[in-house]
Amino acid sequence: HVLSPSIGYSWTPDFSQPIFGKNLGYVYTETDSLGNKIVLDRFAGTMAGGTPKSERKSISFSLNNIFQTKIKTKDKEKKVDLMSWRMSSNYNFAADSLRLSNLNSSIRSKIAGKLNLDLSMTHDFYEYSVENGRRISKFNKINDNIISPRLINARFSTGFRLKGKSFKKDITNDTLDTANDDANKDYDLSGPGLEKSASNIKNTTGSKQFWTSNISLSYNYSALNPSEIKKSFWANTTSTFNVTSKWKVSHRARFDLIGKNLVNHSFSIYRDLHCWELSVNWTPTGIGQGINFKLNVKSPTLQDLKIEKRGGIYSGAGF
């Protein structure tokens, strides 16, 4: 177990004070023709951002934990990281109230070197007044003497991949595929779907993997107001089937595991045409419902040479 603590101090002055007035070009006050005083900030609306108008004297502290183990194989030892846990917060001495900020923590782990687990949490040290609809300057305690931070936000996510090889050594080319595959190796090939550019979609045509399926899970919990707890639990899947070395079919879906319903899904077909590529995407229901058709040159220098047609409820035209 490796512990790495850190501590820091920062100070930000109140630039609205007279010492940082009009002569220094920060925040200053002027009077309009009606006698009203107007506070002006020379840097408001610029890339530099607005000038701080409150003093801040804060001390930050964090603690990073790494849990490790050693695995011995024959005469060799290998050190493996099991889990990392980082916590951080800060205390503002210049604040009038609520000086202690929320406790942020994140836990990350990788099981068997493949399954990633990611958990992030936010705890609040102060009580929440349901009547006033805000936090109050009173520590949240149990048994009236032990400070117990309450969980206000949490997010857990994980993802993994399943894959299967073809029944044969190589995926059989169809009778129309006579081009030399080596001629395509310098191109950035596009996968299924028309909403992402070719550079963002990894090409899997010609792969010996018959099918692959990426599955990701995401759980979110929010309790800023203890009387209004919000939860969501999503599952996203992307499954790809290499029918031949040139044909690829994929399916994407998003599930609401709490509501137990299919939110949206789409089907994609991709065809490698040597110097060209064809992709068709069909979204049966939901946002983006319709069919997208695209035939384009794979070469990046000729990416504008394409035929594209969109049809459906949100396309503005029939297909």
N, C-alpha and C positions, 0 to 999 in steps of 0.2 A: 504494500500500500504506500503510494507516493503522495505526499501532501505538499502543495506549492501555494503558500499564502502570498498575497500582495496587498499593498496599501498605498494610497496616494492622496494628495491634497491639492485642491484647486480653488482659485479666488477670481471672481468676476465682479468688477465694481459696478455701481449704479451710475450709468452714463447720463442719467437725467439730472444729476447734481450740478450746481452752478459751476463747479470747477471744470466740468466738461461741457460748458455752454456753447453759445453761438460762435465765439472766437475760435474754438477748437473743432467746430464743424460736426458735432454729434447731435444731441437732442437739445432743442431750445424752444422757447415760448414766444409767440408774437400775438399782437392784438389786432383784430380785424376792424373794419370800419364801424361795426356796431358795438365795439368795446368788449367783445368776447375774446377770451384767451385761447389760443390754439397751440397745441403741442406739435412741433414739427420734428421729423426725423430725416436727416439728410440721406440716409442709406435705406429708407423704407422702399420696398419694391425693386431693389437692385439684387444682383447676384450675391452680394455680400450678406444680404439679409438684414432684418431690422436690428436696431441697436438695443441691447439689453437695458431695461429700465428698472431692474431690481438687483440688489446685491446678492451674491451667492458665495458662501464660504463652505465648501463641502469636503468631507473626507470620504474616500471610496475604499472599499475593501472587498476582496474576493478570495475564494479558496478553491483550488483545483485539486480534485482527487483522481488518482489513477489506480485501479485495482488490477494487479498482474499475477500471473502464475508461470511456473516453469514446467515444461513438458520434456521428459527425457525419452529419447528414441535411441536404443542401443547405447552408444557411448557419447551421444551428442545431446546437449541441452538447448532448448529453445524457449525464449521468454515471449509470452503472449499477453497482450492487453485484453482483459476481460470486460472492463467497463470504465468510463470516465464520467465524473460528476463535478460540474462547476457551479458555484454559487457566488452571487455578487449583490451588493447593495451600496448605499451611500447615505451620509447624514449631513444635512445642510444646517450649519449653526446660525446662519443669518435669517432663516425662515421664521415667521411668526408662529406657525403651527405646522403639524404634520411634517416634522423635520426628517423623519426616517423614511426613506423611499421603499418601494416594494422590493421583496427578495426574489430575484430571478435565478432560476436554476435550470440546468439542462443535463440530461443523462443520455449517453450514447454507448451502444454496445454492438458488437458484431459476433453473431453466433456461427461457429464453424467456419468463420472467414467468409460467409456468404450472406447470411440473413442480417440486415441492418435494423437496429431498433433505435428510435429517436424519441425522447420524451422531454418536453419543455414545460416548465411550470412557473407561475407567478403567484406569490403569497403576499397578502397585505397585513401589515402589523396593526392596523387601526380598525376600529369598529365601523360599521355602516349603519347610518340612521335611515330606516325605511320611511319614517315620517318626513324627514327633510330631503330625502333623495340624494344623499351625499355622504362621504366619509366624515367622521368627526374626530377631533383630537383626543381620542381615548383609546389606549391600547386594548386589543382584543385579548382577554385573559381567560384562563380556566382556573377554577377554585380560587378566583380573586387574587392570585399572587403569581401565577406563571403565565408569561406572555406566550400566546399561541397564535402564530400567523395563520390567517384563513386563506384557503385556496380560492383564487378568483379566476384563474385561467389555467388551462392545461391542454396540451396537444400531444398526441401520440401518433406516430406514423411508422410504417414498416413496408417493405416490399421484397418480392422475390421473383425468380424466374423459373419456369418449368420448360423443358424441351425434350424432344424425342427425335431420334434419327430415322431415316428412311428405312423401309424394309429391304431395299437393295443397297448396294455399295454406293451408287451414285443415282441421283434423280434423273430419270430418263428424259432426254430432250424430245420435244414433239417433232413431227415430221417437217415442220416449216423452219426449224432452227438450224440453219446451215452456216451461219456466220461464225467467224473465229472469235471465241470468247476473249482471247488475249488482247484483242483490239479495244476492248471496253475497259480495261483495267485502269486507264488513266483518267476516266471520266468519274464525276461525282454523280452517282446514280440516285434516282429518286425512289422512295418507297411509296406506299399507298397513301391516298389522301391528297386533297388539293389545297388545303389551308396552310400547309407548311412548305417551305422552300426545299429544293433538292439538297442543299447543304445541311439542312437540319434533320433529314430523315436518313437513317442508316440503311444501306442497301443489303438485302439478304438473298437476292435471287442468285441461283447457282450454288447455294449453300447445301451441304450434305445433311443439315438439320431439316427434317420434314416439317416440324412444327415447333413453335416457341410461344410461350404465353407469359406475359409480364403482369403481375398482380400487385397492386398497392392498396394499403389500408390507411385511413386517416380518421382519427377520433378527436373531436374538439369539445371542450367543456368551458363554459363561461358562467361565472357567478359574481359579477360586479355587484349586482343587487341580489342578496341571498334569497329574496322572495321571488326572483325571476331567473331561474336557472335555465340555461340554454345548452342543448347537446346536439351534436351531429356526428354521424358515423358513415363514411363513404368508402366504397370499394370501386377501384378502377381497374379494368382489365383490357389488355391488348393482345390478341391472339393472331398469329400469322402462320399460314400454311403455304409451303413451297410446293405447289402442285407439280410443276416441272422446273427445269433450270431457268425458264423464261417467264413463267406464270406464277404470280403470287396473289393470294387472297388473304385479307385480314379483317378482323372484327374488333371494334372498340366499344366499350360499354361502361356506364357509370351507374352504380346501384346505391340507393339509400337504404342502409341496413336497419335504421331505426323505423322508418316508415314502411320498410319491406316492399319497395317498388323499384322498377327500372326507370331511372331518370331520363336517360337518352342513350342511343347507340347508333352505330353507323357501320356500313360495309364498304370495303375498298377492294378494287381489282387493279393489279399492276402487270403490265406486259413490257418486257425488254425487247425493243425493236432494233437492236444493234446501235446505230447512231441516233435513233429516236427512242422515245418512251411514251407509253400510253397509260393513263391512270383514270379510273372512274370511281367516284365516291358517292354513295347513296345513304342519306339520312332519312329513315322512314318517318320519324315523328320528332316533335320538339323544336327547339331553336335551330335554324339552319336547315329545316326540312326541305328535301329536294334531291336532285341529282346534279353532280358536277362532272363534266367531261373535259379532259385535257390531253392534247397530243403536242409534244414539244421536242426540240433538239436537246440532246444531253450536254453538248459542249457549252461551257460557261460563256464563251465569247459570242454564242448565238442563242442565248437564252430568251431573247425577245421573239425568236422565230417559233410561233406556237399557234395552235388552234384551241380555243377554250370556249365552252358553253356551259351556262349555269341555268338550271330550271327548278322551279318549286315555289312555295308560298312566299319566301323572303327574297327571291331573286328579282322580282319585278317584271318577269317575262316568262312565257311558257317554254317548255322544252320539246 
